[in-house]
């Protein structure tokens, strides 16, 4: 990856010391730590994760019963729940 853009970010001394400590632990530069944090938190990782989840779901083959059977099962479950709630009160 070719780095071609520069950004200046100012940190409080304590924050920068924490970044330096983290960079030493990871054997990276402070810049690398910050770039990773930006990629993970700001550059839309959630959208990529959601897209991957949708792709996975679409690739699955579900053996679902007919829609009419599903509706009947859901109605039965709801009715059972309502009856149980009424009996408990």
C-alpha positions as MATLAB code, in Angstrom:
seq = 'XXXXXXXXXXXXXXXXXXXXXXXXXXXXXXXXXXXXXXXXXXXXXXXXXXXXXXXXXXXXXXXXXXXXXXXXXXXXXXXXXXXXXXXXX';
ca = [
       0.000    0.000    0.000;
       1.413    3.340   -1.006;
       0.795    6.077    1.539;
       0.280    9.368   -0.281;
      -1.820   11.581    2.005;
      -0.687   13.226    5.206;
      -2.920   14.233    8.117;
      -1.851   16.104   11.216;
      -3.594   15.055   14.424;
      -2.849   16.629   17.789;
      -3.060   14.526   20.970;
      -2.766   15.351   24.626;
       0.591   14.158   26.015;
      -0.978   11.310   28.001;
      -2.911   10.062   24.993;
       0.193   10.103   22.832;
       2.147    8.207   25.473;
      -0.546    5.524   25.471;
      -0.315    5.316   21.676;
       3.476    5.002   21.872;
       3.164    2.252   24.467;
       0.636    0.377   22.343;
       2.816    0.781   19.265;
       5.829   -0.658   21.116;
       3.797   -3.634   22.315;
       2.592   -4.299   18.768;
       6.011   -3.611   17.221;
       4.450   -0.958   14.988;
       4.712    2.763   14.514;
       2.239    5.135   16.132;
       1.034    5.961   12.619;
       0.311    2.284   11.906;
      -1.694    1.996   15.133;
      -3.740    5.065   14.213;
      -4.291    3.890   10.616;
      -5.563    0.509   11.881;
      -7.896    2.206   14.350;
      -9.295    4.454   11.621;
      -9.825    1.501    9.264;
     -11.553   -0.545   11.964;
     -13.723    2.211   13.402;
     -14.364    4.775   10.704;
     -14.050    3.272    7.258;
     -17.353    1.400    7.176;
     -16.419   -2.045    8.481;
     -20.047   -2.558    9.540;
     -21.261   -2.214    5.979;
     -18.732   -4.791    4.797;
     -19.792   -7.139    7.605;
     -23.466   -6.660    6.776;
     -22.828   -7.308    3.100;
     -20.939  -10.496    3.946;
     -23.792  -11.611    6.227;
     -26.374  -10.977    3.513;
     -24.249  -12.850    0.972;
     -23.966  -15.763    3.417;
     -27.709  -15.801    4.077;
     -28.526  -15.716    0.376;
     -26.179  -18.634   -0.237;
     -27.959  -20.803    2.363;
     -30.598  -23.316    1.425;
     -33.381  -23.439    3.973;
     -35.906  -26.248    3.995;
     -38.917  -24.214    5.082;
     -42.498  -25.410    4.978;
     -45.134  -23.775    2.817;
     -46.087  -20.185    3.765;
     -49.608  -21.244    4.776;
     -48.145  -23.840    7.177;
     -45.802  -21.228    8.645;
     -48.657  -18.755    9.174;
     -50.707  -21.409   10.940;
     -47.779  -22.379   13.205;
     -47.122  -18.725   14.087;
     -50.805  -18.133   14.853;
     -50.853  -21.219   17.085;
     -47.726  -20.030   18.930;
     -49.209  -16.565   19.465;
     -52.514  -18.020   20.667;
     -50.688  -20.338   23.093;
     -48.665  -17.428   24.442;
     -51.795  -15.292   24.931;
     -53.604  -18.158   26.702;
     -50.607  -18.756   28.992;
     -50.434  -15.060   29.822;
     -54.154  -14.880   30.596;
     -53.995  -17.993   32.778;
     -51.045  -16.569   34.713;
     -52.922  -13.354   35.582;
];
